């Protein structure tokens, strides 16, 4: 633990308190659009921190707000990411909660060849030439989870190597 960095901690605390305050207002007023904007801002703040659980809880809220706005694709992507992260973090009850929210989204699920947001992140980092360990560290997951995702990605995209993966990703829109 770093000690003596109280000024930095206070700045961060002020930012998080401000984000928390702004998040409560739109949702409390029934302003789903404002809630989505605030939650997206909160996710950006969480991206700067090493607090994956707090970030994924915010993603869960964002997915629910997007679902209420009938933004099905955005909600599905965020909630699928939330399920994967909750599972990675070893929080099965939260993963179930995210799955339940995901199940509330009507419409058609993405095709089996469409990558989830986590798969896209893993694929992009692997295509850059990073090792499985480097990908795992960058995405706060285990090497085994990276390997599992890569196996699924290779199968879905019909590739057999990182070189083929990089070429395939350059072809995709």
C-alpha positions as CSV (number, residue, x, y, z in Angstrom):
1,X,0.0,0.0,0.0
2,X,1.3,3.4,-0.9
3,X,1.4,5.8,2.1
4,X,1.7,9.5,2.1
5,X,-0.2,10.2,-1.1
6,X,-3.1,11.8,0.6
7,X,-3.3,14.7,-2.0
8,X,-3.7,12.2,-4.8
9,X,-6.2,10.2,-2.8
10,X,-8.3,13.2,-2.1
11,X,-8.4,14.3,-5.7
12,X,-9.5,10.7,-6.7
13,X,-12.1,10.7,-3.8
14,X,-13.5,14.0,-4.9
15,X,-13.9,12.7,-8.5
16,X,-15.6,9.5,-7.4
17,X,-17.9,11.4,-5.1
18,X,-18.8,13.8,-7.8
19,X,-19.5,10.9,-10.2
20,X,-21.6,9.1,-7.6
21,X,-23.6,12.3,-6.9
22,X,-24.2,12.9,-10.6
23,X,-25.2,9.2,-11.2
24,X,-27.9,9.3,-8.6
25,X,-29.7,12.4,-9.9
26,X,-30.6,11.3,-13.5
27,X,-31.7,7.8,-12.4
28,X,-33.7,9.2,-9.5
29,X,-35.5,11.6,-11.8
30,X,-36.4,8.8,-14.2
31,X,-33.9,10.3,-16.8
32,X,-32.6,7.1,-18.4
33,X,-30.6,9.0,-21.0
34,X,-28.9,11.0,-18.3
35,X,-28.3,7.9,-16.3
36,X,-26.6,6.2,-19.3
37,X,-24.4,9.3,-19.8
38,X,-23.4,9.4,-16.2
39,X,-22.7,5.7,-16.0
40,X,-20.6,5.9,-19.2
41,X,-18.6,8.7,-17.5
42,X,-18.2,6.6,-14.3
43,X,-16.9,3.7,-16.5
44,X,-14.3,6.0,-17.9
45,X,-13.3,7.0,-14.4
46,X,-13.1,3.3,-13.4
47,X,-10.9,2.6,-16.5
48,X,-8.2,4.7,-14.8
49,X,-8.3,2.7,-11.6
50,X,-7.3,-0.8,-10.6
51,X,-10.7,-1.7,-9.2
52,X,-12.2,-4.2,-11.6
53,X,-15.1,-5.1,-9.3
54,X,-16.3,-1.5,-9.0
55,X,-15.9,-1.1,-12.8
56,X,-18.0,-4.2,-13.6
57,X,-20.7,-3.2,-11.1
58,X,-21.0,0.1,-13.0
59,X,-21.2,-1.8,-16.3
60,X,-24.0,-3.8,-14.8
61,X,-25.9,-0.6,-14.1
62,X,-25.1,0.8,-17.5
63,X,-26.4,-2.3,-19.3
64,X,-29.7,-2.1,-17.3
65,X,-30.1,1.6,-18.2
66,X,-29.3,0.9,-21.9
67,X,-31.9,-1.9,-21.9
68,X,-34.5,0.5,-20.5
69,X,-33.7,2.8,-23.4
70,X,-34.2,-0.1,-25.8
71,X,-30.6,0.1,-26.8
72,X,-30.5,-3.7,-27.1
73,X,-27.2,-4.2,-28.8
74,X,-25.3,-1.9,-26.5
75,X,-27.0,-3.4,-23.5
76,X,-26.2,-6.9,-24.6
77,X,-22.5,-6.1,-25.2
78,X,-22.1,-4.4,-21.9
79,X,-23.9,-7.1,-20.0
80,X,-22.0,-9.9,-21.7
81,X,-18.8,-8.2,-20.7
82,X,-20.1,-7.9,-17.1
83,X,-20.9,-11.6,-17.0
84,X,-17.4,-12.5,-18.2
85,X,-15.7,-10.1,-15.8
86,X,-17.8,-11.3,-12.8
87,X,-16.9,-14.9,-13.7
88,X,-13.2,-13.9,-14.0
89,X,-13.3,-12.2,-10.7
90,X,-14.8,-15.3,-9.1
91,X,-18.1,-13.7,-8.1
92,X,-20.8,-16.1,-9.3
93,X,-23.7,-14.4,-7.6
94,X,-22.9,-11.2,-9.4
95,X,-22.4,-13.1,-12.7
96,X,-25.9,-14.6,-12.2
97,X,-27.3,-11.2,-11.6
98,X,-25.7,-10.0,-14.9
99,X,-27.0,-13.1,-16.7
100,X,-30.5,-12.3,-15.4
101,X,-30.2,-8.7,-16.7
102,X,-29.0,-10.1,-20.1
103,X,-31.9,-12.5,-20.2
104,X,-34.3,-9.5,-20.0
105,X,-33.1,-8.2,-23.3
106,X,-35.5,-9.1,-26.1
107,X,-34.5,-9.5,-29.7
108,X,-32.0,-11.7,-31.4
109,X,-28.6,-12.6,-29.9
110,X,-25.5,-11.9,-31.9
111,X,-24.4,-14.5,-34.4
112,X,-22.0,-17.1,-33.3
113,X,-19.2,-15.5,-35.4
114,X,-19.6,-12.1,-33.6
115,X,-17.0,-11.6,-30.9
116,X,-18.0,-10.4,-27.4
117,X,-16.4,-7.2,-26.2
118,X,-14.0,-9.3,-24.0
119,X,-13.1,-11.5,-27.0
120,X,-12.5,-8.4,-29.1
121,X,-10.1,-7.1,-26.4
122,X,-8.2,-10.4,-26.1
123,X,-8.0,-10.7,-29.9
124,X,-6.7,-7.2,-30.4
125,X,-4.0,-7.6,-27.8
126,X,-3.0,-11.1,-29.1
127,X,-2.9,-9.7,-32.7
128,X,-0.5,-7.0,-31.5
129,X,1.9,-9.8,-30.6
130,X,1.4,-9.8,-26.8
131,X,1.9,-13.0,-24.9
132,X,-1.0,-14.7,-23.1
133,X,0.5,-13.5,-19.8
134,X,0.7,-9.9,-21.1
135,X,-2.9,-10.1,-22.3
136,X,-4.0,-11.5,-18.9
137,X,-2.3,-8.8,-17.0
138,X,-3.7,-6.0,-19.2
139,X,-7.2,-7.3,-18.9
140,X,-7.2,-8.5,-15.3
141,X,-7.7,-12.2,-16.1
142,X,-5.9,-15.4,-15.7
143,X,-3.7,-16.9,-18.5
144,X,-6.2,-19.8,-18.6
145,X,-9.0,-17.4,-19.3
146,X,-7.0,-15.8,-22.1
147,X,-6.3,-19.3,-23.6
148,X,-10.0,-20.2,-23.4
149,X,-11.0,-16.9,-25.1
150,X,-8.4,-17.4,-27.8
151,X,-9.6,-20.9,-28.5
152,X,-13.1,-19.6,-28.9
153,X,-11.9,-16.7,-31.1
154,X,-9.8,-18.9,-33.3
155,X,-12.8,-21.2,-33.8
156,X,-15.2,-18.4,-34.5
157,X,-13.0,-16.6,-36.9
158,X,-11.6,-19.8,-38.5
159,X,-8.0,-18.9,-37.9
160,X,-5.1,-21.0,-36.6
161,X,-2.4,-18.5,-35.6
162,X,-1.9,-15.0,-34.2
163,X,-0.7,-14.0,-37.7
164,X,-3.9,-15.2,-39.3
165,X,-5.8,-13.5,-36.4
166,X,-4.1,-10.2,-37.0
167,X,-4.9,-10.4,-40.7
168,X,-8.5,-11.3,-40.1
169,X,-9.0,-8.4,-37.6
170,X,-7.6,-6.0,-40.2
171,X,-10.3,-7.3,-42.7
172,X,-13.2,-6.8,-40.2
173,X,-15.0,-3.4,-40.1
